Amino acid sequence: MKARRAGRRRDAPSHGRASTAIVLLALAAGNCGAAGDGAPAQTQDETRVLLQNTWTAYTARFVQPDGRVVDPKAGGITTSEGQAYAMLRAVWIEDRGAFDRTFAWAVNNLNRGVRADALWAWRWGAAPDGSFRVLDQAFASDADEDAALALILAARTWNDEAYLRHARAALADLWEHGTIVAGGRRYLLGGDTLCQGSTCRINPSYYAPYAYRIFAREDPAHDWLSLVETTYFLLGRNSGFTTTRLPSDWILLDTATGELRPGSETDSRYSYDAFRVHWRVALDAALYGESRAHAYSRESLAWAADRFRQQQRLPAIISSRGEAKADYEAPEMLAAIMPALRDFAPDVADAISQRLQASLSDGLWGDRESYYLQNWAWFGTALDKRHLVPFERVR
């Protein structure tokens, strides 16, 4: 279930001269105000305009009128991840109409009549018989935690406790079905189909310490703060598995002993899953000043920062030994690590920011069919510019 990034292709070059990018570059060049500590110079009003314009372009291309989010590069399927990303972006930009549509579509198609709990089936699309329906009933824990977080933010943004009731129901079921105690620590599982015997495949990029702090306040019946501790323990152990100190797409957990160990060579790569670790850790640092987050970013990205300085690029897939396993870049990777680099390698963060801006045309970055790129370029930009308004309501 959900080893979904391996088949992603090289991003296409941007189309034509980007008039939107020219405007944004001019704004950035003429700006003398900072958006927050460690953030590049750009006012919050300008950042909001950028985020609003790219959100509008995204919804026009990837979100259907009924709220279904489509991934064109994956054959037009819909994933729980895509619905959760849309909800998070919608509340971030305060677009309640889009939030309600994407949430309702997910409940009606990924949960109701499909699962007995409040979690979402992860994959929906065209079946061999020509019908459109759930293709895999398993849940993916990252999507459910992102959706629960979005619901909590929505409850506080729009003062509507109904969203909070949905969030608490999802969190109770995620705790029951998506976490496990091993070796005296509680771990977040990848989903409900990724354990064989006592061995579970764990995805480090699913761990969201900032979210667990928020969950702990809104769902006090469960010890969500224990997952904050597990996050930094797991990431530290994972760093020891790779020469680069970069996290892996997947690692293995022995539930009988609590031992963490490397997975296969493919699982041990740093690629389309693992880069999200750095965004999630950077958000924990920005919101809560977590010293372990700052230290982890500096240690785990030092190799990548040096590699970028030397070659002005990072391969989209990097082996555990630092070997390039792709001859192209993933702009979504660069966007996601940009805010984490801002703290200790601002020159690299600036170079990435300029590259992203140059790829922006009519509200879309780079490959206009890449749903994944559009999301992570947006999330990376929002965090790098410290546009964190909805989170201020729940801290």
C-alpha positions, -999 to +999 in steps of 0.1 A: +000+000+000+011+035-009+047+030-021+035+057-045+064+079-054+088+055-072+072+061-106+072+099-106+088+114-137+111+142-143+093+176-140+088+193-174+104+227-180+083+258-173+062+271-202+073+303-218+083+335-201+066+336-167+049+370-163+037+361-128+073+352-118+085+386-131+060+404-109+070+383-079+107+388-085+101+425-087+082+425-055+109+405-037+137+427-050+120+459-039+109+446-005+126+458+027+104+441+053+108+406+067+079+382+072+093+368+104+124+356+122+147+340+097+123+345+068+134+362+035+123+398+029+087+399+018+057+414+034+029+392+046+004+409+023+026+401-007+030+365+005-007+362+009-013+374-027+012+348-039-004+320-019-039+331-030-031+333-067-014+299-067-042+283-047-067+297-072-047+282-101-044+249-083-081+246-076-089+254-112-066+227-125-068+199-099-100+203-079-133+194-095-165+213-086-177+186-063-144+187-043-125+158-057-088+164-061-073+147-092-037+136-097-032+137-135+002+121-134-012+090-116-039+083-141-065+107-127-068+090-094-077+106-061-059+099-028-067+107+008-034+126+007-047+149-020-080+156-002-061+164+031-036+187+013-065+206-002-082+210+031-050+222+048-043+247+020-080+259+020-081+266+057-045+281+055-058+306+029-093+308+045-113+295+016-142+279+035-161+269+004-133+248-010-126+234+024-161+222+029-163+207-006-130+188-004-139+175+031-174+164+021-162+146-009-136+127+012-162+117+038-187+106+012-164+087-010-134+075+011-152+067+043-190+064+043-199+029+034-163+020+030-147+019+064-163+013+098-142+039+115-136+077+108-105+071+087-102+074+049-095+048+023-063+060+006-070+054-032-100+061-054-104+060-091-114+041-122-118+003-116-113-024-142-150-026-147-152+011-156-168+022-124-153+049-102-148+038-066-124+030-038-095+010-052-078+003-018-096+005+015-065+008+036-059+042+054-027+062+052-019+078+085-003+110+071-035+119+052-057+113+083-035+133+106-032+162+080-070+161+076-075+161+114-052+191+117-070+209+090-103+203+108-089+217+141-076+248+123-110+252+106-128+250+139-108+279+153-107+299+120-144+298+114-156+293+151-175+261+142-172+232+167-187+207+142-152+205+125-137+198+159-161+169+165-150+153+132-113+159+141-117+142+175-134+112+159-106+108+134-080+112+161-095+086+183-095+061+155-060+070+143-047+065+178-064+031+180-056+018+145-026+038+135-003+038+166+015+010+184+037+007+215+070-011+209+101-010+231+084+013+255+077+040+228+045+047+209+050+048+171+028+061+143+022+033+117+020+040+080-015+025+078-033-007+085-016-029+059+021-023+063+029-048+091+039-084+085+043-104+116+063-083+140+079-061+113+062-028+102+073-004+075+074+030+090+074+062+070+095+090+088+078+117+067+045+109+083+057+121+117+043+156+124+054+169+158+037+203+155+004+184+149+008+162+179+012+193+201-021+206+188-038+172+190-027+169+226-048+200+235-078+191+214-078+154+222-066+151+258-078+115+261-047+104+242-010+110+249-002+127+216+029+144+231+045+110+233+047+110+195+067+142+197+093+124+216+092+094+193+096+117+162+130+130+173+141+097+186+132+080+153+147+107+131+179+105+151+181+068+147+173+070+110+202+095+105+226+067+116+214+045+088+226+067+060+260+081+051+244+115+042+224+117+074+194+123+053+162+105+063+149+075+044+116+071+025+109+040+048+124+022+077+115-009+096+102-013+131+104-046+151+072-044+172+085-072+195+117-054+205+112-018+194+143-020+172+144+004+142+165-007+113+171+001+076+148-013+050+157-023+014+180-002-007+150+014-024+133+021+010+165+037+023+166+064-004+159+100+002+133+109-024+097+118-029+085+107+006+115+115+028+119+152+019+087+160+037+105+152+070+124+185+067+093+206+061+075+190+091+105+195+114+109+231+102+073+238+110+078+225+145+108+248+149+088+278+135+058+273+157+073+260+189+110+269+188+119+233+192+157+231+197+158+195+185+142+206+152+168+232+146+196+207+154+181+180+133+178+203+102+213+215+105+228+180+109+206+161+084+208+187+057+245+197+059+254+172+031+226+183+009+235+220+014+271+213+004+261+192-026+238+220-038+266+246-034+290+225-054+266+215-082+237+240-080+213+211-079+202+180-060+192+148-076+156+138-071+166+104-056+197+100-034+209+066-021+217+060+015+254+063+005+249+097-013+248+084-048+225+101-074+198+077-085+182+101-108+196+125-134+170+152-127+158+174-098+125+174-079+115+210-075+091+198-048+120+185-028+138+218-031+107+237-020+101+215+010+137+217+024+139+254+017+125+266+051+147+241+070+178+254+052+168+290+059+181+287+095+217+277+087+222+279+049+204+310+038+224+312+006+210+278-005+175+287+006+177+320-014+189+302-045+161+277-042+136+305-037+148+323-068+146+291-088+110+284-077+100+320-085+115+317-119+095+286-126+061+302-117+038+309-146+001+318-143-001+305-107+016+271-113+052+261-107+071+241-132+053+210-145+017+222-147+004+186-144+023+177-113-002+178-084+026+169-059+049+197-070+021+223-068+013+213-032+049+212-019+059+243-037+030+260-019+036+245+015+074+253+013+067+289+002+042+295+030+065+282+057+096+299+043+078+332+042+064+325+077+028+329+066+014+308+095-018+327+104-041+298+110-016+281+133-014+312+155-050+305+165-042+271+179-007+274+194 
